[in-house]
Amino acid sequence: MSDDDDLFGGTGETRTRLPEREDGYGGARRSGRPGGRSPSRSLVTVIGVIVLLIAAIAFANRDDSSSDGDGDGAHDKGARTSPTAPTGERPVSGKNGGIPAGYAKTEQGAQSATANYAVALGSAEMFDKSKRDGILKAIMAPSSVAKFKAELDKAYSADFFKNVGLNANGSTPSGYQFVSRTSPIGTKVTDFADGRATVAAWCGGLLGLAGERSTKPVTNSWFTITMKLAWIDGDWKITTHTQKDGPAPVPGDDRASGSEEIADAVEGYGGFTYAR
């Protein structure tokens, strides 16, 4: 595989309305209207757009003159926990085995590396041993590769493959499409010094089999991956990483799409190169 090959790009049912109940935040799920009907989705959308426009106008007209002087210390402290935003800087200069590589030796570079490495670790290619070994070689510190290979070879077992709907050898059953995709929502640096960094990435994920008779349909999940990185041979590499569930938002009212629509979306929408 050449460095330019991208492993991770993309090449009606009846709904029953239940009685009013509290939502996950403790409030009423529906406020109620005469006749028992709730506000239309279109009205909520219009109101949301208006609120966003007002916020954008206020942001564009803000006075930046107060950002000088005594505010420097607070700005530096907030840089570690500020919302993810583009900087205008090119995030990477190349690829290593199809994975973005060549990050800056900065906090932003470490965050970009963490986001893109999370995508790689959550990809469908991780279910194929030869591709998984290539991914680990590209993103792990050399001293950590053997350990992670052994751990993941044990984790990606026949029982695990069966649990997600695959064949015992990890291949996809005929007539189905296997989906495994991770999308970082944001990143946060918790430690950065002397060529080392600890970065957490909050992610959403898709996993399952798309197909008319699938017993393991594609579902979504939310999790946080924390990586310890080291600056090795001019780039960030993972020394260790851990994962925990959440934070997970309250599910919305979206209608679940059919298997064909999901499969078409996964095929038709390629991935991104993530950057801080």
WOPE-V651203 format. One record per helix or strand of 2 or more residues. SS is the DSSP state (2 for helix, 1 for strand). FROM is the first residue (numbers start at 1). TO is the last residue. If there is no record, write none. Layout:
SS & FROM & TO
SS & FROM & TO
//
This chain:
2 & 34 & 36
2 & 41 & 60
2 & 64 & 67
2 & 69 & 78
1 & 94 & 96
1 & 99 & 101
2 & 107 & 121
2 & 124 & 127
2 & 129 & 139
2 & 142 & 155
2 & 158 & 163
1 & 177 & 193
1 & 196 & 210
1 & 219 & 232
1 & 235 & 245
2 & 259 & 268
//
